[in-house]
């Protein structure tokens, strides 16, 4: 029997099994299984939302840029950019962890065919 068990057993007998033993860490050792999407702007600002609160998503193809609108329970996220159809499919599966926006002037130089987000806005809903 470990000493920690004896401590907990003594606390239970004293009527307070929730009392701290002093050896518990202040942070978790490993990350949990929550899925978040983090939005990153070129100026270093970051904002994340949990996929569990993603209610709806919309993709609008356009001549110049595409638009993705994500409706969370508390925020609306709008993404504008080029070749966003693959990003929309990945969002449908909750795969992207970080979505970073770049400068619009460099979007034409990206010939790799990957999605390029040039503008992101986050608006609080319900206020």
C-alpha positions as CSV (number, residue, x, y, z in Angstrom):
1,X,0.0,0.0,0.0
2,X,1.4,3.4,-1.0
3,X,1.8,6.2,1.5
4,X,-0.4,8.4,-0.6
5,X,-3.3,6.0,-0.2
6,X,-2.8,6.0,3.6
7,X,-2.9,9.8,3.5
8,X,-6.2,9.8,1.6
9,X,-7.6,7.1,3.8
10,X,-6.8,9.2,6.9
11,X,-8.4,12.3,5.3
12,X,-11.5,10.3,4.6
13,X,-11.7,9.1,8.2
14,X,-11.3,12.7,9.3
15,X,-14.2,13.8,7.1
16,X,-12.3,15.8,4.4
17,X,-11.2,13.6,1.5
18,X,-10.8,16.6,-0.8
19,X,-8.1,18.3,1.2
20,X,-4.9,18.8,-0.7
21,X,-1.8,16.7,0.1
22,X,0.5,19.4,-1.1
23,X,2.1,17.2,-3.8
24,X,-0.4,17.8,-6.6
25,X,0.8,19.6,-9.7
26,X,-0.7,23.0,-10.7
27,X,-0.9,22.1,-14.4
28,X,-1.7,18.9,-16.3
29,X,1.3,16.9,-17.5
30,X,-0.2,16.2,-20.9
31,X,-2.7,18.0,-23.1
32,X,-6.3,16.9,-23.1
33,X,-8.4,15.7,-26.0
34,X,-10.2,19.0,-26.6
35,X,-10.0,20.1,-30.2
36,X,-9.4,23.8,-30.7
37,X,-8.8,25.9,-33.8
38,X,-6.3,28.8,-33.3
39,X,-6.4,31.8,-35.5
40,X,-3.1,33.6,-36.0
41,X,-2.6,37.1,-37.5
42,X,0.6,38.4,-39.0
43,X,1.0,40.9,-36.1
44,X,1.3,38.0,-33.6
45,X,-2.2,38.1,-32.3
46,X,-3.8,34.8,-31.7
47,X,-7.4,33.6,-30.8
48,X,-8.7,30.1,-30.3
49,X,-12.2,28.6,-30.2
50,X,-13.3,25.1,-29.4
51,X,-14.6,22.9,-32.2
52,X,-17.3,21.6,-29.9
53,X,-19.0,25.0,-30.2
54,X,-18.9,25.1,-34.0
55,X,-22.5,25.2,-35.0
56,X,-22.4,25.9,-38.8
57,X,-20.0,26.6,-41.6
58,X,-20.5,28.2,-45.0
59,X,-18.2,28.3,-48.1
60,X,-18.8,30.9,-50.8
61,X,-16.6,30.7,-53.9
62,X,-15.8,33.9,-55.6
63,X,-14.1,35.3,-58.7
64,X,-11.2,36.8,-56.8
65,X,-11.4,35.4,-53.3
66,X,-13.3,32.7,-51.5
67,X,-15.1,33.2,-48.2
68,X,-15.6,30.8,-45.3
69,X,-18.0,31.8,-42.5
70,X,-17.9,29.8,-39.3
71,X,-20.7,30.2,-36.7
72,X,-19.7,29.3,-33.2
73,X,-22.1,29.7,-30.3
74,X,-20.4,32.9,-29.1
75,X,-18.4,34.2,-32.2
76,X,-18.6,34.4,-36.0
77,X,-15.4,33.9,-37.8
78,X,-14.9,35.1,-41.4
79,X,-12.0,33.9,-43.5
80,X,-11.2,35.4,-46.9
81,X,-8.6,34.1,-49.2
82,X,-7.6,31.9,-52.2
83,X,-8.3,28.2,-52.8
84,X,-10.2,27.8,-49.5
85,X,-12.3,24.8,-50.6
86,X,-9.7,22.4,-49.1
87,X,-9.6,24.4,-45.9
88,X,-13.3,24.2,-45.7
89,X,-13.2,20.4,-46.1
90,X,-10.6,20.1,-43.4
91,X,-12.7,22.3,-41.1
92,X,-15.6,20.0,-41.7
93,X,-13.5,17.2,-40.2
94,X,-12.1,19.4,-37.3
95,X,-8.5,18.9,-38.5
96,X,-6.9,22.3,-38.7
97,X,-5.2,23.3,-35.4
98,X,-3.9,26.7,-36.5
99,X,-5.1,28.9,-39.4
100,X,-2.7,31.7,-40.1
101,X,-3.4,34.6,-42.3
102,X,-0.7,36.1,-44.5
103,X,-0.3,39.4,-46.3
104,X,-2.6,39.8,-49.3
105,X,0.3,41.1,-51.5
106,X,2.1,37.8,-51.2
107,X,-0.9,35.6,-52.0
108,X,-0.2,35.8,-55.8
109,X,3.3,34.5,-55.2
110,X,2.1,31.2,-53.7
111,X,1.8,28.8,-56.6
112,X,1.8,25.7,-54.5
113,X,-2.0,25.3,-54.7
114,X,-2.5,25.5,-50.9
115,X,-5.1,27.5,-49.3
116,X,-4.1,31.1,-48.5
117,X,-6.0,33.1,-46.0
118,X,-5.5,36.9,-46.5
119,X,-8.2,38.3,-44.1
120,X,-9.7,37.0,-40.8
121,X,-12.3,38.6,-38.7
122,X,-13.8,37.5,-35.4
123,X,-17.1,39.0,-34.2
124,X,-18.8,38.3,-30.9
125,X,-22.4,37.3,-31.4
126,X,-25.4,38.0,-29.1
127,X,-24.3,41.3,-27.8
